[in-house]
Amino acid sequence: MFPRGDSYLDITNAHTGERSALRFMKDGRADRRALRQLDWLFRDWRDGEDPSMDHRIYWGMSALSDAVRRQGHSGQIILLSGFRTPQTTRLLQSRGAGASSNSYHMKRRAADIQFEGIPTDDVADLAQWLQIGGVGRYHGSNFTHIDTGPVRTWRG
């Protein structure tokens, strides 16, 4: 069962350049085709493994997008990372990227995102207010991590 609300998302994958602008709900029902398109966009681009994401992450992102649109922004999301395989996680760890061995990215429940023109702290504050789940602030890399795990916050 999906909650009510605007299910519109406009997302660009920063690594592949692919963009999807769609609603993943139609007439109160999940649009399976739109969800599959989002899942493909969220794949680990390094190996192309196609995840079945926790669709609550899409609801969280659509709520964020709706809130920033109400503030006069486009609401377009730049996706830096969605699903990550264990191999990609190990690669990032070997490069000192700080990827967790128990990452919600590997559980298909996380996204690292940006909204152009909106500071990381503002995105994170909004995500915390919405109680999406976990919210991480990564100022050095200029992105916000959100996941559908327990409500918690950290700085990376």
C-alpha positions as CSV (number, residue, x, y, z in Angstrom):
1,M,0.0,0.0,0.0
2,F,1.4,3.4,-1.0
3,P,0.6,6.6,0.9
4,R,-1.3,9.4,-0.8
5,G,0.6,12.4,-2.2
6,D,2.2,13.5,-5.4
7,S,4.4,10.7,-6.7
8,Y,6.1,12.9,-9.3
9,L,9.9,12.5,-9.7
10,D,12.3,14.1,-12.0
11,I,15.7,12.4,-11.6
12,T,19.0,12.5,-13.5
13,N,21.6,9.9,-12.9
14,A,24.9,11.8,-12.5
15,H,27.0,8.9,-13.8
16,T,25.0,7.8,-16.9
17,G,23.2,11.1,-17.8
18,E,19.9,9.2,-17.9
19,R,16.8,11.1,-16.9
20,S,13.4,10.0,-15.8
21,A,10.5,12.4,-15.2
22,L,7.4,10.5,-14.2
23,R,4.7,9.7,-11.6
24,F,5.0,6.2,-10.1
25,M,1.4,6.2,-9.0
26,K,-1.6,6.5,-11.3
27,D,-5.2,6.6,-10.1
28,G,-4.2,5.5,-6.6
29,R,-2.3,2.5,-7.9
30,A,1.4,1.7,-8.4
31,D,2.6,2.2,-12.0
32,R,4.7,-0.9,-12.4
33,R,6.3,0.4,-15.6
34,A,7.3,3.7,-13.9
35,L,8.7,1.8,-10.9
36,R,10.8,-0.5,-13.2
37,Q,12.1,2.6,-14.9
38,L,13.1,4.1,-11.6
39,D,14.7,0.9,-10.5
40,W,16.8,0.8,-13.7
41,L,17.9,4.4,-13.1
42,F,19.0,3.4,-9.5
43,R,21.1,0.5,-10.7
44,D,24.8,0.1,-9.9
45,W,26.1,1.7,-13.1
46,R,29.5,0.0,-12.7
47,D,28.1,-3.4,-13.4
48,G,24.5,-2.8,-14.5
49,E,22.9,-5.0,-11.8
50,D,19.2,-4.0,-11.9
51,P,17.8,-3.7,-8.4
52,S,14.3,-3.8,-7.0
53,M,14.5,-0.8,-4.8
54,D,12.5,-0.3,-1.6
55,H,9.8,2.0,-3.1
56,R,9.6,4.0,0.1
57,I,12.8,5.7,-1.0
58,Y,10.9,7.0,-4.0
59,W,8.2,8.4,-1.7
60,G,10.8,10.1,0.4
61,M,12.4,11.7,-2.7
62,S,9.0,12.8,-4.1
63,A,8.1,14.4,-0.8
64,L,11.5,16.3,-0.8
65,S,11.0,17.3,-4.4
66,D,7.5,18.5,-3.8
67,A,8.7,20.6,-0.8
68,V,11.5,22.3,-2.8
69,R,9.2,22.9,-5.7
70,R,6.9,24.8,-3.3
71,Q,9.9,26.9,-2.4
72,G,10.3,27.9,-6.1
73,H,13.0,25.4,-7.1
74,S,12.7,23.0,-10.1
75,G,12.6,19.9,-7.8
76,Q,14.9,18.0,-10.2
77,I,17.0,15.5,-8.3
78,I,20.6,14.6,-9.2
79,L,21.2,10.9,-8.2
80,L,24.8,10.3,-7.3
81,S,24.2,6.8,-5.9
82,G,21.3,4.4,-5.5
83,F,21.9,0.6,-5.4
84,R,25.5,-0.5,-4.9
85,T,26.8,-4.0,-5.2
86,P,29.1,-5.4,-2.5
87,Q,31.9,-5.2,-5.2
88,T,31.3,-1.5,-5.7
89,T,31.2,-1.0,-1.9
90,R,34.6,-2.7,-1.6
91,L,36.0,-0.6,-4.4
92,L,34.8,2.6,-2.8
93,Q,36.2,1.5,0.6
94,S,39.6,0.8,-1.1
95,R,39.6,4.4,-2.4
96,G,38.9,5.7,1.1
97,A,35.4,6.8,0.2
98,G,34.0,5.7,3.6
99,A,31.3,3.4,2.2
100,S,29.8,1.3,5.0
101,S,30.1,-2.5,4.9
102,N,26.5,-2.7,6.1
103,S,25.3,0.1,3.7
104,Y,21.6,0.7,3.0
105,H,22.7,1.2,-0.6
106,M,23.4,-2.6,-0.8
107,K,20.0,-3.3,0.8
108,R,18.3,-1.3,-2.0
109,R,17.1,1.3,0.5
110,A,19.2,4.4,0.0
111,A,20.1,7.3,-2.3
112,D,22.8,10.0,-2.3
113,I,21.2,13.0,-3.9
114,Q,21.6,16.7,-4.7
115,F,19.1,19.4,-5.7
116,E,20.8,22.0,-7.8
117,G,21.0,25.4,-6.1
118,I,19.9,24.0,-2.7
119,P,22.6,23.6,0.0
120,T,23.2,20.2,1.5
121,D,22.1,21.4,5.0
122,D,18.8,22.6,3.6
123,V,18.1,19.2,1.9
124,A,19.1,17.3,5.0
125,D,17.0,19.5,7.3
126,L,14.0,18.9,5.1
127,A,14.6,15.2,5.0
128,Q,14.9,15.1,8.8
129,W,11.7,17.1,9.2
130,L,9.9,14.6,6.9
131,Q,11.3,11.7,8.9
132,I,12.2,9.7,5.8
133,G,14.7,7.6,7.7
134,G,18.5,8.0,7.9
135,V,19.9,11.3,6.8
136,G,23.6,12.0,6.3
137,R,25.1,15.3,5.5
138,Y,28.2,15.1,3.2
139,H,29.4,18.7,2.9
140,G,32.8,17.9,1.3
141,S,31.1,16.0,-1.5
142,N,28.0,18.2,-1.5
143,F,25.3,15.6,-1.2
144,T,22.7,14.3,1.1
145,H,22.2,10.6,1.9
146,I,18.7,9.4,2.6
147,D,17.5,5.9,3.4
148,T,14.5,4.0,4.6
149,G,16.2,2.7,7.7
150,P,15.5,4.0,11.3
151,V,15.3,7.7,11.8
152,R,18.9,8.9,12.6
153,T,21.4,11.6,11.4
154,W,25.1,11.9,10.9
155,R,27.8,14.0,9.2
156,G,30.2,12.4,6.7
